[in-house]
Amino acid sequence: MTFTTGCYATGTTRLALSTNLSSGPHTLTIYFRGVNLSSTSSAGDRWTTPASCVTITGIELDGKGSASAAPNARSKRLLVYGDSITEGADAVGSSNANADQDASQTFAQFLGLALNAEVGVVGFAGQGYTVGGYGNVPILYNTGTPSNSAYDKFYSGTSRLISGLYAPAPDYVAILMGKNDGAASDASVTSSVSALIAAIRAAAPLTQIFVMITFDGTKRSAVSAGVSNANDPDTHLIDLGTVIEPTLTTGGVNTNDATHPNVRGHAVFASMLESAIQSVIGGATSTLASTGNFDGGSVLLTAGTFNA
């Protein structure tokens, strides 16, 4: 069995996934792990001509099998904007090397599962409401030059909007930003949050927007004011409060590096976020809570409430 990738290179690359499989059904899951995040340059160019990307152009079964069923997509769509926390920095380690990153083990993935939503993660290390991210990534929404914003593009010159709209439109948009805005003025953060909400609303008129306070509380007041000033009835502030903040400090149980959540932390916070979101949308809470046990690099989840 092989699959074909097309990157920023001439031709294609075929990778053998397995040989001599036993008879019966098998499931194929593909993960792509990217780049170091230890400095503004270590990630390479992530925006102008990004090299860290993969396009799957086909899956070959070599005449020895067949697809047994169509993929089962979840009923909703969730789009998550964030920074290095959202893209899984140091989720499974502490030195910012490749082996320490894992975007498959983050709150965004757990939240998508809990909300029965297909999840798209747009996370760039170093990015904030007022600052651009590593690798030439612009500000999420640039109030000075709106055309030089990241929220509406896959990368430079390639829009994620069709005729000004997300297509298909997400049911939910979640934003977890602010950690990298610590040096910015509160006024600039507030202005950027309000402008971002207005821009997303114009591109997704019926979408529920959830603006989440970063887990350590950075710029809590400024972000809260931005949501309030936007005065959008379908935009909701999600603040997990100060009780979780000590778990992200040195020696905290929910972090490996005293900045980013570890897998346990992502699971903990996802369960809390889902409860808050379900209280807004009126759905039944099906919280996937951490058991505190791990299987390799993955946290084990169970239905029920989490006792912090």
C-alpha positions in Angstrom: 0.0 0.0 0.0 1.4 3.4 -0.9 0.3 7.0 -0.9 1.6 9.9 -3.0 2.7 13.2 -1.7 3.2 16.4 -3.6 5.3 19.1 -1.9 7.2 22.1 -3.1 9.3 19.8 -5.3 9.2 18.4 -8.9 7.4 15.2 -9.3 5.9 13.0 -6.6 7.1 10.8 -3.7 5.6 7.4 -3.1 5.9 5.9 0.4 5.2 2.3 1.2 2.9 2.2 4.3 2.9 -1.5 4.9 3.4 -4.9 3.3 2.1 -8.4 4.1 -1.0 -7.2 6.0 -3.2 -9.9 7.4 -6.6 -10.4 5.7 -9.5 -8.3 7.0 -10.3 -4.6 7.4 -7.6 -2.1 8.2 -7.7 1.6 9.0 -5.3 4.1 7.6 -4.5 7.3 9.5 -1.9 9.8 8.3 -0.2 12.3 10.5 2.3 14.9 9.3 4.8 16.3 11.8 6.6 19.5 10.9 9.3 21.7 12.2 11.3 22.9 15.2 9.8 25.9 16.9 12.7 27.1 19.0 13.2 30.5 17.3 11.7 32.8 14.7 13.9 31.3 12.0 13.9 27.6 13.0 10.5 27.0 11.4 11.7 28.2 8.0 9.3 30.1 5.8 5.7 29.2 6.7 4.0 31.8 4.6 5.5 33.1 1.4 6.6 29.8 -0.2 6.1 27.4 2.7 8.0 24.1 2.4 6.5 22.4 5.4 3.4 21.1 3.9 2.1 17.9 2.2 -0.6 17.3 -0.3 -1.9 13.8 -0.6 -2.7 13.2 -4.2 -3.7 9.5 -4.1 -3.7 6.2 -2.2 -2.8 3.1 -4.1 -3.9 -0.4 -3.0 -1.8 -2.2 -5.6 -4.7 -4.5 -6.6 -4.5 -6.3 -3.3 -7.5 -4.7 -1.5 -10.3 -2.3 -1.8 -11.9 0.5 0.1 -14.6 -1.1 2.3 -16.6 2.0 3.1 -16.7 5.7 2.5 -15.1 7.9 5.1 -17.4 8.9 7.9 -17.3 12.6 8.4 -18.5 14.1 11.6 -21.7 16.2 11.4 -20.2 19.6 12.3 -17.2 21.7 11.3 -14.9 23.4 13.8 -12.2 25.9 12.8 -9.6 26.7 15.5 -7.2 29.6 15.3 -4.2 29.7 17.7 -0.5 29.9 18.3 2.1 27.3 19.3 -0.3 26.0 22.0 -2.8 25.1 19.4 -0.3 23.5 17.1 0.9 21.2 19.9 4.3 22.7 20.8 6.0 20.7 23.6 2.8 18.6 24.1 4.9 15.5 24.4 8.3 16.9 25.3 10.0 20.0 26.6 12.8 21.1 24.3 10.9 22.4 21.2 12.5 19.8 18.9 10.5 17.9 16.3 9.9 15.0 18.7 8.3 17.3 21.2 5.5 18.6 18.9 2.3 16.8 18.4 -0.8 18.6 17.0 -2.9 15.4 17.2 -2.8 15.6 21.0 -4.2 19.1 21.6 -7.3 20.7 23.0 -8.5 21.4 19.4 -8.6 17.7 18.5 -10.2 16.7 21.7 -12.8 19.5 21.3 -13.6 18.5 17.8 -14.2 14.9 19.0 -16.4 16.1 21.9 -18.5 18.4 19.6 -18.7 15.7 16.8 -17.0 18.2 14.5 -14.4 17.8 11.8 -11.6 20.1 13.0 -9.3 22.4 11.1 -6.4 23.7 13.0 -4.7 27.0 12.0 -1.8 27.4 14.5 1.4 29.4 14.1 4.0 29.7 16.8 4.7 33.3 17.9 1.5 34.7 16.4 -0.9 36.9 18.4 -3.6 39.5 18.0 -0.9 42.1 17.5 2.2 40.2 16.4 3.1 38.0 13.5 4.2 34.4 13.8 7.4 32.5 13.2 8.4 32.0 9.5 7.0 35.3 8.0 3.4 34.6 9.2 1.5 37.9 9.5 -0.8 39.0 12.3 -4.1 37.0 12.5 -6.0 40.3 11.7 -3.9 43.3 10.8 -5.9 46.4 11.7 -3.4 48.7 9.9 -3.3 46.7 6.7 -6.2 44.2 6.6 -5.0 42.7 3.4 -1.9 41.5 5.2 -3.8 39.3 7.6 -3.6 35.6 8.2 -7.1 34.6 9.2 -8.4 34.5 5.6 -5.5 32.7 3.9 -4.0 29.3 3.8 -0.7 31.1 3.0 0.4 34.2 1.2 -1.7 34.8 -1.9 -4.0 31.8 -1.3 -7.3 32.7 0.2 -9.4 30.4 2.3 -12.5 32.4 1.4 -14.7 32.1 -1.7 -16.4 35.3 -2.7 -15.5 36.6 0.7 -17.0 33.6 2.6 -15.7 30.5 4.2 -16.9 27.7 2.0 -18.1 25.5 3.4 -18.8 27.6 6.5 -17.7 26.2 9.8 -20.4 25.7 12.5 -18.0 26.9 15.1 -14.9 29.1 15.1 -12.7 29.0 18.2 -9.8 31.4 18.8 -7.1 30.9 21.5 -4.7 33.8 21.2 -3.0 36.3 23.5 0.0 34.5 24.9 2.3 36.2 22.5 0.7 39.7 23.0 2.2 40.2 26.5 4.3 43.2 25.4 1.4 44.9 23.5 -0.8 47.6 24.9 -4.2 46.5 26.1 -5.8 49.0 23.7 -4.2 47.5 20.7 -5.2 43.9 21.7 -8.8 45.0 22.3 -8.9 46.8 19.0 -7.5 43.7 17.1 -9.9 41.3 18.8 -13.0 43.4 17.9 -11.8 43.8 14.3 -11.1 40.1 14.0 -14.5 39.2 15.2 -16.1 41.6 12.7 -14.0 40.1 9.8 -14.9 36.5 10.7 -18.5 37.4 11.1 -18.5 39.0 7.6 -17.0 35.7 6.2 -19.3 33.4 8.3 -22.7 35.1 9.0 -24.2 32.2 10.9 -21.2 30.7 12.7 -20.9 30.6 16.4 -17.6 32.2 17.4 -15.8 31.4 20.7 -13.0 33.6 21.8 -11.0 31.8 24.5 -8.8 33.5 27.1 -5.4 31.9 26.9 -4.9 29.2 29.6 -2.4 31.3 31.7 -4.7 34.4 31.5 -2.4 36.6 29.4 -4.3 39.7 28.3 -7.5 38.6 29.9 -8.9 42.1 30.4 -8.0 43.3 26.9 -9.4 40.2 25.1 -12.6 40.4 27.2 -13.0 44.0 26.3 -12.5 43.2 22.6 -15.3 40.7 22.7 -17.6 43.1 24.5 -16.9 45.9 22.1 -17.6 43.7 19.1 -21.2 43.4 20.4 -21.9 40.3 18.4 -24.7 38.1 19.8 -23.2 35.0 18.4 -19.7 35.6 19.7 -19.0 34.2 23.1 -16.1 34.7 25.6 -14.8 31.5 27.1 -12.6 32.0 30.3 -11.6 29.0 32.3 -10.6 31.3 35.1 -7.5 31.6 37.3 -7.7 28.2 39.0 -6.0 26.4 36.2 -3.1 28.9 35.9 -0.8 27.3 38.6 -0.9 24.0 36.7 1.0 25.7 33.8 3.9 27.0 35.9 7.2 25.3 36.6 6.4 21.9 38.0 2.8 22.2 37.1 1.0 18.9 36.2 -0.4 20.2 33.0 2.8 21.3 31.3 6.2 20.0 30.2 7.9 23.4 29.8 6.0 25.8 32.1 4.4 27.5 29.0 2.6 25.0 26.7 0.1 22.4 28.0 1.2 18.8 27.9 -1.2 16.1 26.6 -2.8 15.8 30.0 -3.2 19.6 30.1 -4.8 19.7 26.7 -7.3 17.0 27.7 -8.1 18.7 30.9 -8.7 22.1 29.3 -10.6 20.6 26.4 -13.1 19.0 28.8 -13.6 22.4 30.5 -13.9 24.2 27.1 -16.5 21.7 25.9 -18.6 22.2 29.0 -18.6 25.9 28.5 -19.4 25.7 24.8 -22.2 23.2 25.3 -23.8 25.6 27.8 -23.9 28.2 25.0 -25.1 26.0 22.1 -27.5 24.0 24.2 -26.1 20.5 23.5 -25.6 17.7 25.9 -22.2 17.6 27.5 -20.3 14.5 26.5 -17.1 15.6 28.2 -14.0 13.5 27.4 -12.0 13.8 30.5 -8.4 12.7 31.2 -8.0 9.6 33.3 -4.5 10.7 34.1 -3.0 7.6 32.5 -1.0 7.5 29.3 -0.5 5.0 26.5 2.7 6.0 24.8 2.4 9.7 24.0 -1.4 9.7 24.1 -3.6 10.5 27.0 -6.4 8.1 27.8 -9.9 9.6 27.8 -13.1 8.5 29.4 -16.7 9.9 29.3 -17.5 11.8 32.4 -16.4 14.9 34.3 -12.9 15.8 35.2 -11.9 16.4 38.8 -9.0 18.9 38.7 
